Amino acid sequence: MYDRFRSRISELYDLLNLTERIRIADIGANPMRHDAPYRDLLASGLCQVIGFEPQQDTMKELIHNKSQNEEYHNAAIGDGTAATLNLYKGTGLTSFLEIRQDTLYHLRGLRRAAKQVGELELETQRLDEIEDLGRVDFLKIDIQGSELSVFQSAIETLQNVAAVQTEVSFFPLYEKQPSFGAIDIFMRNAGFVPHSFAHIENRLVVSKWSGLLKDFKPAQMLDGDIIYLRDLSEPDPIDTQMLKNLTILSEGVFDFSDVSLKCLDILLQREAVSELSVQNYVDAHIAGHN
């Protein structure tokens, strides 16, 4: 599987005349969450991952399992001020925000995991002030409610980012948690448009009768991961290098062949790639891939 994937994406790298790996920043790189969307690209040795994780136990696991193309920092990314990291029984709920108690009694299945088991005082770091971070092409972030503070600390970093995958909130799990709408406004102002949801978690609303429901389908959206891409409908502000990086990410991370083909269209118009090389790639891979 990886041999075929690596061959296809390596050919795309060559077509685009890319000489450096795609650089990915993973904020909140907890391995107990969903599989990383870039796992195939990383397993094929075609990207560089720089991860940030404040929990010591999680860091040990990340360091133990990392490849030569991964580096991890035991750091909390935020607004640059001191903050209290709230530790919960369900480690995936660990957050700088406090759990909203009303939500625990409104939605089923959260109370046990949301039991607080400790606190950790930390100094957060602004992403724009991380030394040696370098260029970031893809920013993945999942830090349980504090995503907006990271974006606000990454104004310069985001200028080079082609794609973002972030967790967003539809129903507040934490006190003072920024909503999906607040993040969406920020991202659009930064030059991104929402493309699709990678994951949405739904919950059942609790009532005294809810235990009688059989074969129920939870429908209340709690949170989810959304993918933002640069706006290809207005490509002029997007530089050629970013377009090339977005081509790789669209094909090698998200499996968005329509987006990668659109990027190639724009690159052809700019004479940044050759018609023959694109046609050969499409003939060899895209038709069979779909």
Beta strands, then each sheet from edge to edge (+ up, - down):
strand 1: 22-27
strand 2: 47-52
strand 3: 70-73
strand 4: 76-77
strand 5: 82-88
strand 6: 116-125
strand 7: 138-141
strand 8: 163-169
strand 9: 192-203
strand 10: 220-230
sheet 1: 3+ 2+ 1+ 7+ 8+ 10- 9+
sheet 2: 4+ 6+ 5-
end
